[in-house]
Amino acid sequence: MGSNADKPQPKDDKDALKTLAMPELMKKAGILADGLTQAEAQKRQAQYGPNEIAEKKTNEYLKFLSYFWVRFRG
């Protein structure tokens, strides 16, 4: 009984992508085996922005003082 009724159905598109085999996923995402073409990479960068994480700045002096604040508060 190899029917699809036995398989749990994905809740949304993200869940559906998790179940795809890598070649199918790459085809759906428009990725070649060698990676994206230069034109596709530029198009995606223009659409989504650069692939970077914003650096979170911390004040080291305040971080140092916070260690003492916790000790004296309690």
SVG drawing of the C-alpha trace seen along z (x, -y; Angstrom):
<svg xmlns="http://www.w3.org/2000/svg" viewBox="-5 -51 40 53">
<polyline fill="none" stroke="black" stroke-width="0.4" points="0.0,0.0 2.3,-2.8 -0.3,-5.4 0.2,-9.1 -2.4,-8.8 0.1,-7.1 2.5,-10.1 2.0,-13.1 1.3,-16.1 3.5,-19.2 1.8,-22.1 3.2,-24.8 5.7,-25.5 8.7,-25.6 7.7,-22.1 7.3,-20.9 10.8,-22.0 12.3,-20.0 11.0,-16.8 12.4,-17.3 15.4,-15.5 18.4,-17.8 18.2,-17.7 14.5,-18.6 15.2,-21.4 18.0,-22.8 15.7,-22.8 12.9,-24.5 15.3,-27.2 16.8,-27.7 20.3,-26.6 22.7,-24.8 25.0,-22.1 27.9,-24.5 26.1,-27.3 24.3,-30.4 25.2,-32.2 26.7,-35.6 23.5,-37.2 21.3,-35.2 23.5,-36.1 23.2,-39.8 19.5,-39.5 19.0,-37.9 21.4,-40.3 19.3,-43.2 16.1,-41.5 17.1,-40.3 20.2,-42.4 23.7,-41.1 24.1,-37.8 25.4,-39.2 24.4,-39.4 24.4,-42.8 27.1,-43.0 25.7,-43.6 27.7,-46.3 28.2,-46.0 29.7,-48.5 32.4,-46.5 32.6,-48.9 28.8,-48.5 29.1,-44.7 32.0,-44.7 29.9,-46.7 26.9,-44.5 28.8,-41.6 29.1,-43.7 25.5,-45.0 24.1,-41.4 26.3,-40.6 25.3,-43.8 21.6,-43.7 20.9,-40.3"/>
</svg>
